[in-house]
Amino acid sequence: MTRCELCELAMPVVWRGPKFSVIVVDDASYPGFCRVIWNEHVREMSDLAKEDRLLLNEAVFQLEEAVREVMQPLKVNVASLGNVVPHLHWHVIPRYADDAHFPAPVWAQAVRETPADVLAARRALLPQLEAAILRRFK
């Protein structure tokens, strides 16, 4: 196996359980961008046992609820790509009409710059987001 960025992840983990971890990604343009990362190196959802697939799906839904509660986005994008890092993980991304890429995916070319004060206000919510995540994953 080649080097895996998620296995070597340096970002602080908000919550870690026996099967998966939850992180808040340090992305200046997207405060509140989170990931659910399966702890074991697995490529696809279909590689998991049914009960683990259900557990992971529920974790993604719980994380989405925490993001919606705290960040109050217009929309939440949920994606599992793994084309660059073939280690099972889900992105949960709050989206706003004023974000740099809206309505395109966050990986598309930016079409605007989100005002710095708006991003700062969203970043200020991150401690509340972490608390909301911890409440859901006790």
N, C-alpha and C positions, 0 to 999 in steps of 0.2 A: 504494500500500500504506500502511496505517496503521502507527503506531509498534509495534514488536515488543520486548517485554520481554527475550526471550532474545537478540536481537541486541545489546541494550544492557546485557547482563548484567554486573554489577559483582562477582559472586562469583568468588573465585579458581578458576581451572581447575586440576584435578589433573593432567590429561593432555590434550594437544591433538594431534591428527593432521591429516592433510590433508582428511579427510572428516567427522570428528566429534570432539566434546570430551566429557570426563567431569568432572563437578563433584560435590562434596559440598555439599549444600544446608545453609545455616545455619538450621536449624529446631530451636529449643530443645526442642520436644516430641518430636522424632523424630531424635535423633542417628543418623547413618548413612544418612539419606535422601540418595539420589544421583540424578543424572540423566545420561543420555547424550543429547547434543544434536547433531543433524546441523548441520554448519557452514553449509551453504548454506540459504537460506530456501526451504523446501519444506513443503507442508501435509500430505501424506499419504504413507504407505509406498508406495502404488501409483504415486506420482509418481517413484519411484526406479527405476533400472535393476535388473534381477534381481541382478546381482553386488553392487550397493550395498545392496539389501535384505538379502541374506545377510550382508554385512559388518556391517550395523547390528544384525541379530539376534544375531550372534556376540558383538558388543560388549556387548549387554544381558546375555547369558548369562555372559560373563566378569565383568561387574560384579556380577551376582547372586552368583556364586561368591565373589568377594572379600567382599561384605557378609556372606554366610553364614559364611565362615571366621572373620572377625574379630568381628562383632557377635553371632553365635550367636542369631539370632532364632528364635522359635517358627514363624514363617511369613515369607515375603517376598512383598510385593505388587509386581507389575510392571504398569504402566499407561501407555498412550499415549492421552491425551484431546485436548488441543489445542483445546478449545472456547473458552477465553479467549485463549490465545496460539496462533494457527494456524501454528506453526513446529515442525516434526517433532522430537519429543523423547520419551524414555521415562523414567518414574519408576521407581526401584528402592527400595522402602521396607521396612526391617526392621520386623516387627510382633511384639508381645509381648502376652501375656494381660493385662498390667497397663498397656498403653498407653491413652491418653486416649479412644480411639475403638473399641478392640477389642470385638467382632469386626467392626464396621462399617468402611467405608472411612475413611481419614484425613480426608476432606473432609466427613464427616457431623458431626452435633452430638456434642460430647464427652459421655461418660457417666461419667467419673471423672477424677481428677487423678493423674498418675503421681508417686510420691514423688520429691522433689528429689534425694535421695541416689542413687536408681536412675538418674535422668537424668544426674547428674554422673558416675557410674561408666561409663555408656555414652558420654558425651562424651569421657571419658579415653581411649577406644579409637580416637578419630578419627585420631591420627597413625599408628596401626597399619593402619587402613583405607586411608589414603592410600598407605602403603607397599605394601600388598597390591594396590591398583589399579595402581600403577606397575609392579610385577612382572609383571602380566598384560598390560600395554599397552606393553611395551618396543618 
